[in-house]
Amino acid sequence: MLEYKFDTQLLIEGKDLSEDEINEYITKNIEGDSLLAVGDDELIKIHFHTNTPWQVLEYCASLGEIYDVVIENMERQANGLKG
């Protein structure tokens, strides 16, 4: 069994976005691992393993428009099922 079940990926489009601030917020407030928050001040790609993907979506939606949202169940994938 995986410690963090959901691979959560999305894009945030907005203004004055900060990779560092997003990284810091998610690290301090949402339990998980394998965080990537990369991009520029108008577009950030998020990749994060967590058991609470809705918290990631809620936070990111507060920063701008979110799209290309993908949430995959890595536990199912590890068992040969569709994630």
Protein Blocks (a to p, Z undefined) as FASTA:
>chain_A
ZZblbdcddddddehiafklmmmmmmmmmgcehiaceddfkbccdddddfblmlmmmmmm
mnmccehiacddfklmmnopaZZ
